[in-house]
Amino acid sequence: MSLFRISRRFILVSISALTFSAVASANTCTDATFNANLSAIGSGEREFRWDSSYFNESGNEWANKYIYENKLLIEQHDDSKEIGEEIKVNHFYYDVDESALKKNGLEYIISNCSKNDTLCYEQKMYSNGIYIGVEIIKSTPNYASIEAIESSIHWFFEYILQTDTLIQKKYYDYATDHVRTGQTLFAADSSDDFKCYQYNDNGEIDYIILYKPNEKGFSLSLDGKEFGIDGEGYDREFFFVKNEETTAIRKTIKPVKISPKARYFDLLGRFKFTK
């Protein structure tokens, strides 16, 4: 399962209050990749919030838009871009019990479980009022873990940010006698601070990731056509905007020029849950 894999049916938003702070990474692309995969939830405590995303896979388009209130994510709008299909709205609630659910579509109850210097959030998922799973995120400035449990599915991911490298360790059938493991590596481009590469278990490059700043924040994008994914187009782009009232200390992002030919990288992927 890649960071970039997204389900149109289930977008499980990872939870974290990580800031874009001074971390171990010396490469803007790997630094942004690490932080971007830690969600829209808790973004009020971060320098940037996840604003929207766009996907195009073999001509099938869809987009997500995130709505905030008092710096908290309260709605996620999923637009399939298909004529006649309604926009689906997922709702998020904080520190409440199940009585707050509207029992219509996907809903999430968020609880804070932070302790000492470790930020922690628990997100419970409900479909039409029925509990279907939970995701627990724990994070420090250069380490994060995501544990997800849903029905018979149980997996655990670790993210370790090092100098110019992000390591993703994956454990499937977690906490069982037949656990399966995998690893994805995100390595910086030696000559471009705004470019990095995703390597699979076989040491092969799956994607090129590009970071692009703009006047409101930045975008991350990925174009799979370069690798012939499914033999057709594969484009994803994620947009992040700056929170206006944040005081977080962060790594300085140097202004650079990016070739207009550089494809935006769509790096952020939420994990696929099946029911």
N, C-alpha and C positions, 0 to 999 in steps of 0.2 A: 504494500500500500504506500503510495507516494504522497508527499506533502501536497502535490498538485491534484490528487484525485478528488473529485467532487461528485456528489450524488444530487441530481435534480430533485429527488424525493426527500432526502434528508440532508440538511446542512447543519451539522453539529458544530456550533461555534465554540472554539476553544476559549478558555477563560483565563485571563491573567491581568494583573495590574502592573506588569513590567513597564518601566519607562525606557525611553531611548537614552540610556545613561552611559557612563563611561564603563565599557566592558572590555573583555580581553581582545576582541577582534580589532584588527588594524585595517580591515577592508570594509568599506561601506556596504557593499553588496551582501556579504555574508552576515554582517551585523543587522542589516535590514531584514534579511531572510529569517533570522532567528526571531526578531521581535514581531515581524508580521504574522508569523504562525501562531502567535499567542493572543489573537483575537480582538474583537470589538468590545467585549465585556471587560470592564475595569479600565477602559480607555480614558476615563475622566482623570485618572491619576497618571496618564502618560502624556508625552509631548504630542503624539499624533493619534488620531482615531481612524478606524477603518470606515470609510465613507460609502464605497460601492465597489462592485466588481462586474466584469463582463466576460462571457464565455461564448466561444463559437467552435463547435466540434463537428466537422464534416457537414457544415451548413446548418446545424441545429444551434440556435442562439438562445441564450437566456442571460438574465442579469439580476443582481441583488442590490438593494438599497437599504442602508441602515439608518434608522430614525432614533434620535437621542432626546432625552429630556433630563435636565439637570445633570448632564454629563453621563447619564446612564443609558445604555442601549435598551429601548423598550419595544421596538418592532424591527423585523426583517421582512422586506418585501421581495418576493420571488416572482419575476416576470419571465415567462417561458418564451415570449416574443411570438407565440403562435396566435394566429387570428382566431378570435372567438374564445380564447382561453383566459380566464380571470387571473389577476395577480393574486398570489397566495400571500397571506400575512401571518408571520410567526410572532408570538408575543412572549415577552420576557418579564418576570416578576422577581422581586428581591426580598429575601428574608420573610416569606409568607408561607402559609400552609396550603394544602390542596384545595381548600375552600375558595381560594382566590381564582381558580381556573375557570375559564369560560367554556371549557370542554368543546372547543371548536378548532380543529386543525392542530398544528404543532404549537405547544406551549412549553416554556422552560421556567423552572424555579431555581434561582441562584442564591447560594448561601456562602458566606465568607468563613473560611476555616484557617485563616492566617495565624501563624504563631512565630514569635521571635522575629528572625530576619527572613523567614520563608513566607512568601505570599501564597495563599491557597484559596481556591474557589471550587465549589461543588455545584454542578449543574444537573438537575434532574429533568428528563424529557418526558413529555406526555403527548399522546396522540388521541384527540377527541376525548380527553379526560382520563385515558388509560395510561398508566405508567409503563414506559418502554425501555428506560435505560438511564444511566448516570455517567457523567464524565467528571474526573477530578484532576485539577491542574495545580501543580506546585512549582514555584519558580524562585530563583535568585537571579542576580544580574547576568550570569553567564551559564546558568543551568536551568532546565525545566523538565518536568515529567508530566505525561498525560496518561491517565488510566481510564479506560472505558469499559463498561459492563452493560450488556444489553442482551437479554434472553440467554442464548447459549454462547454469545460472543464475549470474549474477555481478552483485551490486549493492553499492552503497556509500552509507551514510547518514551525515550529519553532524548534530550537535545543538549549537547555539550558544545559550547562556543569556545574555540581556541583562537590563537593568532592566525588570522586569514583562513580559518577552517571551521565549519559547523558539522558536527557528527550527529546523525540521527540513528539511534539503536532501537530496533523493533522486536517486540516479543509477542507472539500470537499464542492463543491457548495458555495465557499467562496463569501462573500459580497452579499449574497442573504437572503431571509427570511426563507429558508429551509436548512441552513448550517448543515452539518453532521460533527461530531467530533470524534477523536480517539486519542489514546496515546500509544506510545511504550517506554519502559524503558530499558536502558542498564546499568546494575549494575555490579560492580567489584566483582571478586572472592575474598573472604576474606583472602585467603592464597596464591594467585598467582597474582602478579602484571601484568602478561602478559595474563590474562584470564578474560573475562567478559561474561555476559549472556544477551540475548535479551528476554524481557518479552512482551507478547501481552496484549491486553485490559483486558483479563480475569486473568491476573497475572500468566499465564503459560509460561514456558520457550520454546521459539521457536528455538533458536539456541545458541550454545556455540561459542564464538568468541575467537580466539587465535592470538596473535601478535608474530612474529618471526623476530629478527634482522638477517642481513647477512652482508657480507663484503661491499656491495654496498648501503645498506639501510635497508629495511625490507619488509616483506610480511604480508598480512592479509588474513586469509582464513576461510572458513566455510564449514562444511561437514554435509549435511542434512540427510545422511543415518542414523545417530544416532536417528533421530526422525521419520524415515520411510516416508519421504516426497514423495508423489506419489507412495509409495511402492518400489521405486528404488533409484538409485544413484542420488545424488545432491551435486556437488562439485563446489566451486568457490574460486579463489585465485587472489589476487591483489598484484602487485609488485610496490614498490616505491624506487626510487634511489635518492641519495644525490646530490643536486646541488653543484657544485664545488666552485662557487664564491658567497657564501651568507654570510652575517654578522649578520643574525637574532639571537637574544638572544632566547634560547629555553630551555625547560625543559630538564634536564639531563636524559638520558636514561641509566639505569644501565645495565651492561652486566650480563646476566643470562644464565643458562643452561636450555634447554627445552628438555623434553623427546622426543626421536625420534618417539614415538608413538603419540605425539600430532599432531593433524591435523591442517594444516594451516587454518586460518580463512579467509573467503572471505567476507569481511564485506562491502565493498564498493558497493552499488548498485545504479544504476542510475534509474530514474523514468520512468515509461512506459507511452508513449503518443500514443494514437490511432488516426487514421484519418478516 
